[in-house]
Amino acid sequence: MQVPERIPHTPFPFRVPATQHFGAGAVERVADEARRLGARRALVLSDPGVARAGVAGRVRELLEGAGIASGLYDAVEPEPSVASVERAFDAARRGAPDGAPYDLLVGVGGGSALDTAKGVSLRTANPGPLQQYFGVELVPATGLPMILIPTTAGTGSEVTPNAIFDDAERRLKAGIVSHRLMASVAIVDPDLTLSLPPGVTAASGLDALTHAMESYVAVKATPHTDLYALEATRLIGANLRAAVARGEDRVARYGQMLGSFFAGIAITNAGTGLCHAMAYPLGSACHVPHGMANALLLPAVLEYNMTADLPKAARLAAALGEPITGLAPREAAARAAHAVRALSRDAGLPAGLRDAGVPEDALPGFVDGTLSAARLIDNNPRRPTREAVLAIYRQSY
Ligand SMILES: [Fe+2]
């Protein structure tokens, strides 16, 4: 029997949302779950695109069919700011059309909609401003329960305790991590991703792959998270190209969504690392979408991190289909970055930060932001120096 190569020295927890539904058509379960939670009035939060595509409307129909009144807030911002969460909270505070307070939030959309639902839930039980809760486990009270329904295969927000917001005043993106932000129910339906355009599929797919690969080598990785992280890597490697090439391929969408879901479970318990720490300043200063920023940085971060544990890096390469039999450990480990570069290129993502519109002279300015994300830096298998971070930015240019 193969045993994990690094056994944690202390007992470790493993957390997931209490109830999860996965599979084609799972969205139909929303009404049963809302009833089970005792909901009478639900606010559905989504972005304008998801509302236009009819998904938010379908969710409201299902709720109302079960006798649950619903309201809609469809002005979620991409990469949401703190101010945009306050606007959504104002809508929630006004209550249902009959004036009575909402007792359930249903987030429907990409990571931005799900994170906004988490921010609103937080604010229903805690005073503003939201910034005071940036960090780990700083939220004093649990807000309204949430059902989270992703329409992209990427963020994993439906299973994580994390919400990421742009703090315009401090010009940085930061995360709130709290068990109070965990959904009561995650409903993950790959059919909801069938109409995603190739660019969104690619960027969110590489975000999910980054979750899988970073959590696999993370300091907080455990035997439990390794199972999810490695299988997520394999599923995304096997399905992303087809999901980008033919969006209506239901088999590819199913595999891609399962991979993203598993990667979310892995980061809930093992966290992410240097790649995410380096991606946030790019999002904040240059508005590079989160998934694309990760895609551009991941290969060089993998190369930097691989010396911390060559066999683990080699297993990531194998999970992406690289032939590593007979290779020396270092060569085998290096194949992981090679495989990610090929996948990213085949998915149609830019070749480097230059092509994503990042000015070269801005790179040194991102180093402080990267190193200030202590939660991520402390979880990275190698402790990066300022010089190493700048070298990775330049290598990714
Ligand atoms: Fe991410």
Residues whose N, C-alpha, C, O or C-beta is under 5 A from the ligand:
A	BS01	LIG	D207
